[in-house]
Amino acid sequence: MKILKLTSMVLVAVLIISGVGCTKKIDEFGDINVNPNIVAEPNTAALLTNVLSGMGDEVWQVNPGLYAQLYSETQYTEASRYARLQPDFGGYYSGGLYDLVNIIKLNTDPETAAKSAVNGSNANQIATARILKAWHFLRITDQWGDIPYFKALNFNGQIPYDKQQDIYADLFKELKEAIAQFDGGATVKGDILLNGNIVAWKKFANSLRMIMALRLSSVDAVKGKTEFLDAMAASGGYLTNNADDIRLVYPGGNYSSVFYRYYNITLRSDYAISKTVTDFMNPTGDRRINAWGSSTKGFAYGLERNDAIAFASANPDWARIMNPAIRTETQPIPILTSSQITLARAEAAQRGWTAENAANLYRTGIELNWRLWNVYDATAFNAYMLTTPVALTAGTELTKIITQRWLAAFPDGLEAWNIIRSTGLPALTPAPGTIAPAGANRIIPIRMGISQNHFDLNTTYTNAVADLYKVGGEKDSQYGKMWWVKP
């Protein structure tokens, strides 16, 4: 219940990490920890709003975006020079996932289902929560690989880690079942993302399945093709035009947009559009850079700290993320877009998974992305499509389609990194002077390391995963191959 989250957040986080059980019920402690100002029965609409409000921050994943070279660090450059990162995934569980599980429980339990139905039919609320739960779990496993999943929120003993392949299989199932669970009942309240629109939620789920399926192209193309085709044919359809684009719209004020908060409120400037991006976009006349950056001058990627400071001093007009004209309090953040899905369809067609026309989808997908960022001009676009790095020519099709998928992922650094790791494209140049560690066959990391907290508190399972991802003499290596990563 929400009261547990509000009064015992630290305990919940530790339980997630360690799996330590607690058999004593909350009410057995009497009222010593009861805050009279807390509502004891959670409001499912408020829980849903809370989860959705954090999606924009989740999309702007800085470290994966650095690995994907969408972004550069401007002074503290350790991450883009591949220092070992061990971010803690416990926050996912004690935050959004915990709220989503509560929504499902409150709409399932006969004692609370009727009261919860004031915020939308029980089935619609559960289906919505299941889709979001799958989205959150997908982002965790795509960063760390094997993670606590099937028993992750049980708080009962040491929580086991599950294989990424098994997690993916269950996520496909969850998304498919969630779509079928929607009914014709009352609209879900608290939905600040899609306003309770069931058709839109179905398109979101099917589109997410298509993205997941394409990720398997290097490790299980048969499974990938099957899931891709099934998602395309599923009830509700998928994202096809800019009106379908899923974007989180911010109201401004105390709830300002991600990049506005970073540059205009916190006044930080540690991150920039990378020179990798601008070096590709500028010569081709790609007008999207005029929206993505404060200038067209990308920041050199992966420099040593002193060199980065020198570059910043010599190039004071380096590109901050987002043009200030659109970097406003209310700037919407794309969560998943029709341009991403159309380009994914282009790749699937090029791989022979579908009978669609890859070239037509490629052109349409890029145009949709230009329109998403309000930079479309027919003359400029036609010229862009004829440039050598963009025009499809025999033998270049797959590379160019995937490169455009990498660009269309912006500003979602994790999705851009996913595309690179699952396909090997685009082939990025690592940070200057960096070398692959002993036993690794690449320089740019392919997963996140597990937080030390997990090693300390969940020893049995965390150590097993550390051994699984051992490379050379290092356990839990950033270079340990996750299941779907291209060999």
N, C-alpha and C positions, 0 to 999 in steps of 0.2 A: 504494500500500500504506500501511498505517497508520504504518509507520516513517517514511515521507516526511512525513506530517502531524505527527508528534510531534517530529521533529528539524528540520524546515524550515518551520514554520508561517508565519513572516514571509515567506519566499520564496514560499510557496504563495499567500498573500494578494496579494502584489505581482503574481504571474503572472496571477491572476484579474483584477486591475484593469487591468493593462497589456497582457496577452496576450504578454509577452516570452517567446520560446522558449528552450529549453535543450537542446542536442543531446547533451551529455555525460551519460552514464548515472550513476546514483547509485553503482553499484559501481566505477566508474572512479576515484572519489576515494579508493579504498582504505578503510581503517578509521578515517580521521582524524575523521569525524563520527559514528562508530558508538557508540551508548550500549549497553554490555553488559547493562543492565537492561531494555532494550526488547525486547518480543517481536517478532521480525522478520515473522512471519506473522500478520496480523490475525485476530481472532476476530469472525466476522460477528454473533454474538449480542451481543457487547459494543458493536460499532458501532451496531447497531439500538437498543439501550438508550440509548446516548449521544444519538442523534437524537431519540428519543421524549421523553427527559427534558427537552429544551428547548422542547417545544411549548407548555407553559403560559406561559412567559415570552413566547413569540412571540404568543400570543393576547392578552396584555395589551399591546397596542400603544398607548403613551401618546399620541404625537403624532396619529395618526389618530383616536384617541378624543377628543382635544381638538377636532379639526376637526368631529367628529360631535357634539360637545357632550354626550357621556356624562360627561365629566370637566371639571373646572375646575382651573386653576393657582392656587395660594393665595398665592404671593409673587413668583416669577419668571414673568411672564405673557407673555413675548415670543412663544411659539409660538401661544398662543390669541389673540394680536393680530396674527398672520399675518406675523411676521418670516420671511424666506426660510430654509427648512430644507434642508440638503444632507446628509442621513444617508448613510452609506456602505453599499451593498449587498454589498460584498466579503465580509463575514462570513458571509453565507448560503452562498456558494460554497465558502469554505475550511472551513466547519463542516459543517452537516447534509448539504448536497448532495454534498460530497466523500465523506463516509462512505457515503451511499447509492449513489453511483457505484461505490465500492469493493465494496459488498455485491453489486451486480449483476455486476461483473467477476469477483469471486472465485467466484461461483456459475455463471458462464458459461465461464470458461477451463477447458479439460480438465485442466490441470495442478493446479488448486486446487478444482475442483468437488466431487470425491469427499470431500476433507477438510472442505469447507465444509458438506456435507450432514449432518454430525453435528449441526448447528444447525437442521435442518429440511430438507425437500426443496428442491432447487435451485429448482424452479419456484415454490414457495410463497414462498421468500425473495425471489426476483426480483420477483414480483408485488407483494409488500408494499412493497418498496423503490420500485417504480415509482409506486405510489399516493402514498407520502410525498414522493417527488421532485416529483410533480405539485402536491401541496399547497404545498410550499415555493416552487416557481417561480410558482405562482398568486399567492402573497402578495407576491412581488417585483414582478411585472408590474402588479399592482393598485395598487402605490404609485408606481412610476416610469414605467409605460407601456412604451415600447420598451426592451428590455434585452438583454444577451448571453444567448442561449438555445441555439440549435442547436449552436454550437461553443464554448459557454461553458467547458467543462471539458477542453478539448483541450490547453491550454497551448502553443499553437503559433502564434506570430506575433500580430499585433494581432487581438483578438477582436471580430468584428462584432456590432453590435446588430441585433436582429430585430424586425419589426413585431409589435405586440401582437395584431393580428388573426391573424397566422400562428401566434403562440405559443398563443393560445386554441384554434385548430383542432388543433394538435398535442397539447395537453393533453387535449382531448376524446378524441382517438385513444388516447393513452397510458392513460387511465383505463379506457376500454372494453377495450383489449387486456389490461391487467393483470387485469381481472376474469376474462377467458377463460383466463388463464395458470395460475390456481390449479389444482392437481391434488389427488389423494387421498392424497398422500404425508405424510411426517412433519410434525408441528406445528412452526411456527417458534419458536425459543427467543429469549429476550431481549426479547420483546414485552410491555413493561410497560403498553401501552395497551389491547390487545384480547386478550391471552393466546393469540395465534395462532389465534383464531376466524375461520375463513375466511368464514363467513356475515356476520359483523360487518364484516370488511374490505370485502366486496362492497357491503354497505349503505352504508358510508362513501364508497366510490368513486362509487356511483350517486347518492347524496345530494349529493355535491360537484358532480357534473355538473349536477344540477338547479339548484343555486344559481348555477353559472356560466351556465347557459342563460338563466335569468331576468335576469341582468345585461345581456343583449343586447337587452332589450325596446325600448330607445329607438333602437338603431342597426341592428339586423338581427333584427327580430321573427320572420321566417320561419325563419332559422337557429336562433334561440332556441327557438321552438316545436318544431322538429324534434328538437333535442337533448334538450329537456325530456321529450318523449313517449318518446323512445328510452331515456332513463335510467329513466323510470318503469316501462317494460316489461322492463327488462334482468334478466338472471339475478341472483338474490340479493336483489332487492327494495331497499327504502330504509328510512330511519328512520321509525317510525310510533308508537312509544310510549316512555315514559321508560326502560323496560328497555333500549331500543336506544341511548340517549344515549351519545355518545362523550365520556368525561371522563378526564382524566389524574389519577390518584390518587397523592398524595404519601405517602411512608412517614414523614415527619417527621424530626426530628433534623437531621443534616447535609443532608438533602434535603427541606427544608420548602417548603410551598406559597408561591406567588408573593406574595400580599398579606400573609401572615404575615411573610415575610422583609422586605418593604418597611416595614411599620409597626412590627412587633414586634422585629425584629433590627437593621435599619439605623436604625430610629427616625426615618425621614424622614416628612414630612407635606406634601409639595409639591403633592399632588393630592387632589381631593375629588370627590364626586358633584356634578354641576353643578346649578345652580338651574333650568336648562332642563328637566332630567329631573324634579326634584321638583315644579316648577310644573305639569307635566302629570300626575304621579302622585297628588299629595296631594289635589286636589279630587275625584278620581274614586274615592278609597278603594282605590287600588292597593296591595295588601299586599306586593308585591315590594320596595318601598322599605325595608321593615323588615329585609329580608335584605341588600339591596345597600348600605345605608349604616349608619353608626353612629348616625345620627339621621335625621329627615325634613327637616332644614334644609339644602338645597342651597347650594353656594357660588356667588355671583354670577359669571357667566361673562365672561371677557375684559376684566377691569378693568385699568386702569393699575396699576403696582406699588404706589404709595402708597395707592390706593383699595383694592386687594386686602388690603394689610396692615391698613388701617383696618376693612375688613369682617370680617377674621379676629378682630381685637381686640374688635369689637362683638358677634360671634357665635361665642364659643369652642366652642359645641356643633355647629359646622358638620359636615356628614356626611363622615367618612372613608370610604374605599371598603371595603365589607363590614362587616356587623354583627360586633363582636368575638366574639359567641357562635359564629359560624360561621367567622370568620377564624382558623383554627387551623393548626397545623403540617401537618395531614393534609388540609386542605380540597381537595376535587377541583376542578379547573378545567375547565369545559365547552370542548370543542373543536368539536363540531358536535352539535346536538340535534334531537330529534323535533319540538319546538315550532317551531324554525326551518324545518324542512322542511314541516311541516303548514301553516304560514303562507305559505310559498313556493307550496305547492299552491293555497292560497286565492287568492293573487294571480294565478297562472296561470289558474285557473278564471274569475276576474273578467275577465281579459283575453280570454277565449274560447279559450284554448289547449287546455283540457280540458273534459269534460262534467261534472266534479265540482261539488258544491254549495259555492260559495264561502262562504256564510254559515255552514254547518255546520263547514267546515274552519277558518274564522276563530275560531269559539267554541272548538273543540277545541284549536287551536294555542295560544290564550291560556291555556286551562286546563292544558295540558301544561307551559307555562312556569311557571305558579303552582306546580304540583306539583314541578317541578324544584327550585325554591327553597324547598320545604316550607312554603308559606304558604297552601295551598289550604284554604278553608272555603266550603262550598256557599252559605250565606246571603250572605256577603260577596262571593263571586264573582258570584252572580246579580245582586246590587245593582250591582256594578261594570259588568256587561255592559249594564245599562239606563241608565247615565249618558250624557249627551249627547255627550261626546267619544269614546265607545266604541261606542255602539249604531249598527248599520248602518242608515242611512236612504238613500233614493233620492238618487243623485248624490254620496254621500260614501264609497261602498264602497271604492274603490281607495285613496283617501287614508288611510282608517282602517286598512285591511289593511297598507299599507306602514308606517304609523306603528308598528303593533304588531310588524312585522318589525324595525324599528329598535330597539325596546325589547328584543325577544327575542334580539338579537345580543349583549347585555350578557353578559360583560365584554369582548367582542371588539371593540375600537375600530375596527379596520380593516374588519371586516364591516359595522359600522354606517355607516361613511363610504362604503363601497361602495354601500350601499342608497341613501343620499342622493344620491350622484353619478350613479348610473344612472337614477334616477327623478325627481330633483328634490324628493323628499319624505322626511321632513317638511320644510316650508319653515322653516328656522331663521333667527333674527335674528342677524346678525353681531355681533361684539364692538363695544361702544359706541365711536363716534367713528372707526371704521375706514372706509376708502373703497377702492373698486376702483382698482387701478393703471391707468395709461394703456393702453388697448387691451383691457383685460379686461372681460367682461360680467357679472362676479360678484365678490363680496368674499371669500368663504371659498375657500381654495385647493382645487384639484382634483388635484394630484399633488405628489410630492416632487421637489426639485431633485437633480441628480446631484452626488456628492461631487467636490470639487476634485481629489482624487487621480486620478480617472478622466480629468479634463481634462488633467492633467499627464502621465499615463502611457499613455493610449490615445487620443491626439489625433485620429486620423483619424475614428474612428467616434463618439466622444463629441461632437465638435464638430458632426458631422452631425445628431445627435439634438438638440443644443442649438438648432440652426437650426430643426429641425422644431417644437420647442415654443416658438418665439419669440412673444412677445406684446408689442405696442408696441415699445419699444426694448430689451427684456430678452430675452436668449436663455435657454433652459432654464428658462422661467418656471414657477412654481407654478400658473399659470393657463392653461398650454398644454393644449389639449384632448386627452386620451387617447381611443383609439378608441371605447370603449364608454360614455363619459361622455355623459349627456343634453345635447344642445346648449342 
